[in-house]
Amino acid sequence: MLVVAATAFMSNFSKKPRNVVLLTISVLFLLVFCYMAYKRQSAESIFAVFPLLAVGITPILGKYIDHKGKAASMLMLGSILLVTCHLTFAFILPKFQGNPVGGIIVSFVTILVLGSSFSLVPASLWPSVPKLVDSKVIGSAYALIFWIQNIGLWLFPMLIGKILDATNPEIAQQVAAGTMTSSEAAVSYNYTSPLLMLALLGVLALILGLILKVIDKKKNLGLELPNIVKEDVAVEG
């Protein structure tokens, strides 16, 4: 993972021939890591590749926003990918039960795309904050974002647990009675409802992204503009 992160980051500051070499190395190590996870044939090994694509493309997306812009559009794209991936896990992946090859492929592709959605959102969100708030309160704005994020990290695991117990009462009763271990319960739960909840959060993020884009268009906040603007310098003859 460190190699993927380092080569992707270094490619932002390299000229084109070296840039291609670094990105090729990054992709090769990404494929090797996925193959190693596939050989282990376990859920945790599949989830281990989740941050890989995010680590690889975040610097690239950051450079793109700096030079090309489209932060609000990328925020919406990340939300769409978030919804798509959770719906894939909820409805498409279960159809591959009993098909190990198909299930593994769908799992890897979906988890990598999910990682990329987690890259699209922050890569477009953080540079947009100074365009949305007064420079005097940028610190408070970032603090508020992290405050909300940490509330989510605390709250939603508990909500997922409550939803799992409510939608899988038989399993919850067996765990409480001691006739089923937590490890056995983890592979027996029906995760459709929690995944739908997470997909709904993606829909809400998409709606907020649309609202933000409308506001940007009306008030000309510059969310779709690049951060680096090349000024035309008139050359006097």
VEXDREN-2710 file (C-alpha; in Angstrom, 1 decimal):
% VEXDREN-2710
k/r/px/py/pz
1/MET/0.0/0.0/0.0
2/LEU/2.9/2.4/0.8
3/VAL/4.3/1.8/-2.7
4/VAL/0.9/2.6/-4.3
5/ALA/0.6/5.8/-2.2
6/ALA/4.2/6.9/-2.8
7/THR/4.3/6.4/-6.5
8/ALA/0.8/8.0/-7.0
9/PHE/1.9/11.0/-5.0
10/MET/5.3/11.4/-6.7
11/SER/3.6/11.2/-10.1
12/ASN/2.0/14.6/-9.4
13/PHE/5.4/16.3/-9.3
14/SER/7.0/14.4/-12.2
15/LYS/7.3/15.1/-15.9
16/LYS/5.4/13.0/-18.3
17/PRO/7.8/10.0/-19.1
18/ARG/8.6/9.5/-15.4
19/ASN/4.9/10.1/-14.5
20/VAL/3.8/7.2/-16.7
21/VAL/6.5/4.9/-15.1
22/LEU/5.4/5.8/-11.5
23/LEU/1.7/5.3/-12.3
24/THR/2.5/1.9/-14.0
25/ILE/4.4/0.8/-10.8
26/SER/1.4/2.0/-8.7
27/VAL/-1.1/-0.1/-10.8
28/LEU/1.2/-3.2/-10.8
29/PHE/1.5/-3.1/-7.0
30/LEU/-2.3/-2.6/-6.8
31/LEU/-2.9/-5.7/-8.8
32/VAL/-0.3/-7.7/-6.8
33/PHE/-2.0/-6.6/-3.6
34/CYS/-5.4/-7.7/-4.9
35/TYR/-4.0/-11.0/-6.1
36/MET/-2.5/-11.7/-2.6
37/ALA/-5.9/-10.8/-1.0
38/TYR/-7.6/-13.1/-3.5
39/LYS/-5.3/-16.0/-2.6
40/ARG/-6.2/-15.6/1.1
41/GLN/-9.9/-16.1/0.3
42/SER/-11.3/-14.2/3.3
43/ALA/-13.6/-11.3/3.7
44/GLU/-11.1/-9.2/5.7
45/SER/-8.5/-9.7/2.9
46/ILE/-11.0/-8.3/0.3
47/PHE/-11.8/-5.3/2.6
48/ALA/-8.1/-4.7/3.0
49/VAL/-8.0/-3.5/-0.6
50/PHE/-10.6/-0.8/0.2
51/PRO/-8.2/2.1/0.7
52/LEU/-5.8/1.1/-2.1
53/LEU/-7.5/2.9/-5.0
54/ALA/-8.3/5.8/-2.7
55/VAL/-4.6/6.1/-1.8
56/GLY/-3.6/5.9/-5.4
57/ILE/-6.0/8.3/-7.0
58/THR/-6.4/11.0/-4.3
59/PRO/-3.2/12.9/-5.2
60/ILE/-4.2/12.6/-8.9
61/LEU/-7.7/14.0/-8.2
62/GLY/-6.3/16.8/-6.1
63/LYS/-4.0/17.8/-9.0
64/TYR/-7.0/17.6/-11.4
65/ILE/-9.1/19.9/-9.2
66/ASP/-6.2/22.4/-8.8
67/HIS/-5.7/22.6/-12.6
68/LYS/-9.2/21.8/-14.1
69/GLY/-11.7/22.4/-11.3
70/LYS/-15.1/20.6/-11.2
71/ALA/-15.1/20.1/-7.5
72/ALA/-18.9/20.2/-7.1
73/SER/-19.3/17.7/-10.0
74/MET/-16.7/15.3/-8.4
75/LEU/-18.5/15.6/-5.1
76/MET/-21.7/14.4/-6.8
77/LEU/-19.9/11.7/-8.7
78/GLY/-18.5/10.4/-5.4
79/SER/-22.0/10.3/-4.0
80/ILE/-23.3/8.4/-7.0
81/LEU/-20.5/5.8/-6.7
82/LEU/-21.2/5.5/-3.0
83/VAL/-24.9/4.7/-3.6
84/THR/-24.1/2.3/-6.5
85/CYS/-21.5/0.3/-4.5
86/HIS/-23.8/-0.2/-1.5
87/LEU/-26.7/-1.2/-3.7
88/THR/-24.4/-3.7/-5.4
89/PHE/-23.4/-5.2/-2.1
90/ALA/-27.1/-5.4/-1.1
91/PHE/-28.6/-6.8/-4.2
92/ILE/-26.1/-8.0/-6.8
93/LEU/-23.4/-9.7/-4.7
94/PRO/-25.8/-12.1/-3.0
95/LYS/-26.8/-13.4/-6.5
96/PHE/-23.2/-14.7/-6.8
97/GLN/-23.5/-17.0/-3.8
98/GLY/-22.1/-20.3/-4.7
99/ASN/-20.1/-18.8/-7.5
100/PRO/-16.7/-18.1/-5.9
101/VAL/-15.0/-16.6/-9.0
102/GLY/-17.9/-14.3/-9.9
103/GLY/-18.4/-13.3/-6.2
104/ILE/-14.7/-12.5/-5.7
105/ILE/-14.6/-10.4/-8.9
106/VAL/-17.7/-8.4/-8.0
107/SER/-16.4/-7.9/-4.4
108/PHE/-13.0/-6.6/-5.5
109/VAL/-14.3/-4.3/-8.2
110/THR/-17.0/-2.9/-5.9
111/ILE/-14.7/-2.4/-2.9
112/LEU/-12.1/-0.7/-5.1
113/VAL/-14.8/1.6/-6.6
114/LEU/-16.1/2.3/-3.1
115/GLY/-12.6/3.3/-2.1
116/SER/-12.4/5.7/-5.1
117/SER/-15.7/7.3/-4.0
118/PHE/-14.2/8.0/-0.6
119/SER/-11.3/9.7/-2.5
120/LEU/-13.5/11.8/-4.8
121/VAL/-15.5/13.3/-1.9
122/PRO/-12.6/14.6/0.3
123/ALA/-10.4/15.6/-2.7
124/SER/-13.2/17.9/-3.8
125/LEU/-14.6/18.9/-0.4
126/TRP/-11.5/20.2/1.4
127/PRO/-10.4/22.7/-1.4
128/SER/-13.9/24.0/-1.6
129/VAL/-14.2/25.1/2.0
130/PRO/-12.2/28.3/1.5
131/LYS/-14.5/29.2/-1.4
132/LEU/-17.6/28.8/0.8
133/VAL/-16.7/30.4/4.1
134/ASP/-15.1/33.7/5.1
135/SER/-11.3/33.4/5.6
136/LYS/-11.7/34.5/9.2
137/VAL/-13.6/31.3/10.1
138/ILE/-11.8/28.6/8.0
139/GLY/-10.4/27.0/11.1
140/SER/-13.9/26.8/12.6
141/ALA/-15.3/25.4/9.4
142/TYR/-12.8/22.6/9.2
143/ALA/-13.4/21.9/12.9
144/LEU/-17.1/21.7/12.3
145/ILE/-16.6/19.2/9.4
146/PHE/-14.4/16.9/11.6
147/TRP/-16.8/17.3/14.5
148/ILE/-19.7/16.0/12.3
149/GLN/-17.5/13.3/10.8
150/ASN/-16.5/12.0/14.3
151/ILE/-20.2/12.0/15.4
152/GLY/-20.9/9.8/12.3
153/LEU/-18.0/7.4/13.2
154/TRP/-19.4/7.1/16.7
155/LEU/-23.1/6.9/15.8
156/PHE/-23.5/4.8/12.7
157/PRO/-21.7/1.6/13.9
158/MET/-24.2/1.5/16.7
159/LEU/-27.1/2.2/14.3
160/ILE/-25.9/-0.7/12.1
161/GLY/-25.8/-3.0/15.1
162/LYS/-29.3/-2.0/16.1
163/ILE/-30.6/-2.5/12.5
164/LEU/-28.9/-5.9/12.3
165/ASP/-30.5/-7.1/15.5
166/ALA/-33.9/-5.7/14.5
167/THR/-33.9/-7.3/11.0
168/ASN/-32.2/-10.6/12.2
169/PRO/-34.1/-11.4/15.5
170/GLU/-33.5/-15.1/15.4
171/ILE/-29.7/-14.6/15.1
172/ALA/-29.7/-12.0/17.8
173/GLN/-31.6/-14.3/20.2
174/GLN/-29.2/-17.2/19.5
175/VAL/-26.2/-14.9/20.2
176/ALA/-27.9/-13.7/23.4
177/ALA/-28.6/-17.3/24.5
178/GLY/-25.0/-18.3/23.7
179/THR/-25.9/-20.9/21.1
180/MET/-24.2/-18.9/18.4
181/THR/-20.9/-17.2/18.5
182/SER/-20.4/-13.6/17.3
183/SER/-18.1/-14.9/14.5
184/GLU/-20.9/-17.3/13.3
185/ALA/-23.4/-14.5/13.6
186/ALA/-21.3/-12.2/11.4
187/VAL/-21.5/-14.5/8.5
188/SER/-25.2/-15.3/9.1
189/TYR/-26.7/-11.9/9.2
190/ASN/-28.7/-10.4/6.4
191/TYR/-26.9/-7.1/5.7
192/THR/-29.4/-5.7/3.2
193/SER/-31.1/-3.2/5.6
194/PRO/-27.8/-1.6/6.9
195/LEU/-26.5/-1.4/3.3
196/LEU/-29.7/0.4/2.2
197/MET/-29.2/2.9/5.1
198/LEU/-25.7/3.6/3.9
199/ALA/-27.0/4.0/0.3
200/LEU/-29.6/6.4/1.6
201/LEU/-26.8/8.5/3.1
202/GLY/-25.2/8.6/-0.3
203/VAL/-28.5/9.8/-1.8
204/LEU/-28.6/12.6/0.8
205/ALA/-25.1/13.5/-0.1
206/LEU/-26.0/13.6/-3.8
207/ILE/-29.0/15.9/-3.0
208/LEU/-26.7/18.2/-1.0
209/GLY/-24.2/18.2/-3.9
210/LEU/-27.0/19.3/-6.3
211/ILE/-28.0/22.1/-3.9
212/LEU/-24.4/23.2/-3.6
213/LYS/-24.0/23.2/-7.4
214/VAL/-27.2/25.3/-7.8
215/ILE/-26.0/27.8/-5.2
216/ASP/-22.6/27.9/-6.8
217/LYS/-24.2/28.7/-10.2
218/LYS/-26.3/31.5/-8.7
219/LYS/-23.7/33.1/-6.4
220/ASN/-20.7/32.4/-8.6
221/LEU/-18.7/30.8/-5.7
222/GLY/-16.2/29.2/-8.1
223/LEU/-16.6/25.6/-7.0
224/GLU/-16.3/24.4/-10.6
225/LEU/-13.3/26.6/-11.3
226/PRO/-9.7/25.5/-10.9
227/ASN/-7.7/26.5/-7.9
228/ILE/-4.7/27.5/-10.0
229/VAL/-5.6/30.2/-12.5
230/LYS/-3.0/31.1/-15.1
231/GLU/-3.0/34.8/-15.6
232/ASP/-2.5/36.2/-19.1
233/VAL/0.5/38.4/-19.0
234/ALA/0.6/41.0/-21.8
235/VAL/4.0/41.2/-23.4
236/GLU/4.8/44.7/-24.5
237/GLY/6.6/44.9/-27.8
END
